[in-house]
Amino acid sequence: MEGSFDDCQRFAKALLAERAERTDEAVLSVNSINWGRLLFQTAYYVYIGAQMARAGRAFAVAVPSGNFGNALSALIAAKMGVPIRHLIVATNANDALSRIFTEGKTTRGPVRQTLSPAMDIQIPSNLERLLFLLNGCDATKTAAQMADMAESGHLALPQNWADDLLQP
């Protein structure tokens, strides 16, 4: 396929959505698009969190990220009460996540090819899930924001998004 990983991901999501409408086929992905992968990643943060809680300690998580699945799993675990107090999300030159976390907004730019092991991506698949959580699990509001981002190339997180990001 010609294009960037963002292009491939858009195609995969469209295919999954189209197939989900059909009742005679079941199609799923095993990458970060699938909630199952996030659940397994969340489980290892819960396990480590239980170990740390027994010792009376909170901990920090540092995750290299492109598609944001592993880091989002840490946020989900924190929302469940796991004592994660700091989250460090490392990115390559495709720094959409860095801009989101430092500025609360991002603008889609061209995907830069890098030698980094993180994905070369500008629109992390799991960004939509973060928005969903920040929007109080309001699917309609989240879908509208993602549609606006697809059209305009801009996304801003809700005000005060960082206030309780790592709090249960």
N, C-alpha and C positions, 0 to 999 in steps of 0.2 A: 504494500500500500504506500502510495506517495504521501508525504506529509510528516507531521510531528507525532509524538505520542499523544498530545492533546487531540489530534485528528482521529487517531485510532480509538481513543477512549470515547469520543463522541459517537463514533460509529458503533462501538460495542454497546454503549448505553442505549442507543436507538434500536439496535437489534434486540436487546433484551426486553425493552419496553414493547416493541412490536410483537415479539413472541409471547409475552405475558398476556396479551389480549386474546391470544388463541387458546382454546381449551384443550386442543388435542396434542399439544407439545409442551414439554417442560424443558426450559433452557436456563442454565445458571452459569455464573462465572466463578472462578476460584481465586481471583485476585482481590484487590482492595474494593472493588465494586460490590462484592458480596459481604453482607453483614456477618456471615459465619466466620470469616477470617478475622474480623475485628473482635468477635466474641472470644476467639482463642487467644488473641493478643491481649485482650483485657484480662483474661484468666491468669496469665503469668504475672501481670501487675498486682492482681488480687493476692496471688500466692506470696509474692515478695512482700507486699504490704502487710500481710498477716504475720510474716516473720519479723518485719520491722516493728509492727505494733506491739508484739510480745516483748520486744526489747525497749519499748517506749520511745521509739525514734521515728521521725519523718524522714523522707529521702527525696533526692532529686533524680530526675530522669533526663538523660541527654540522648537524643535520637536523630540520626541523619534522616532526612526526609525529602521526598519528592511528591509522592501521592498522599501523604499525610495520614495513612492508616495506623501506623504504630503509635505516632504521637497522639492521634485522636483516641486510640485505645487507652492511653495513659490518662487522658482527660476524662474518659468515661469511668475509669477505675476511681479517679479522684472524686467524681460526682457520687460514686457509690460509697465513699468514705475511706478509701485507701489513702494513707497519710503521705501523699505526694505534695511537696511544698514548692517545688520549682520544676519547670519543664523547659528544657533547652532544645530547640528545634533547629538543627543545622541544615542549611540548604546550599546548593551550588549557585552558579550565576543566574539560574532561573529562580529568582528569590521572591516569588509571589507570597509564600508563607511568611517570610521575614517581614515584608511590607505590611501584611495583614496584622501580624503580632506587634509590630512597632508603631504603626500608624492607624490601625483599625480599618484600613481600606486598601484596595489594590486596583490596579489597572492592568488588563491583559496586555502583554507585550509579545514580541516575537520569541519563539522558543530558541534558546541558544544551545548549540551542540557543545557538550563538555566531556571531559574524560572522567568526571566524577561517577562513583557508583550509584549516586542518587539519580532518579529519573529526570530526564530533561523535559520538564513540564511547566506550564504556566498556570493551568487551572487544575489544582489538585482535586481528584475525585471526591475525597472525603471532606472537602470544604463545604459541600452542600449539607453533610451530616452535622458539621459544627454549627452551621446556621440554624438547622432544625433544632438542635439543643438550645442554642441561644434564643431562639424564637419561642421557647416554651413548648416545643414539639408541635408547632403550628405548621402543618404541611402546606396549606394554601399560601401562607405568607412566604414560606421558604421557596416554594415553586415560583412565585411571582418575582422574588429577588433573583433567583437563578435565571429566569427568563429575561429579566432586565439586564443581567450581566452578559448573557449570551448576545443580546442586541447591542448594548452600549459598550461592553468591555470593561465596565467599572463595577466595583462591589464595595459597599461599606458595611461594616458590622453594626449591629444595634448599639445605641449609646450605652455606656457603662458596661460593655461586654466583658471587660477584664475584671470587674469587681469581684465576681464569684467564680471565675473560671476554674480554679483548683479547689473550690470549696464544695462540700457535699450539700 
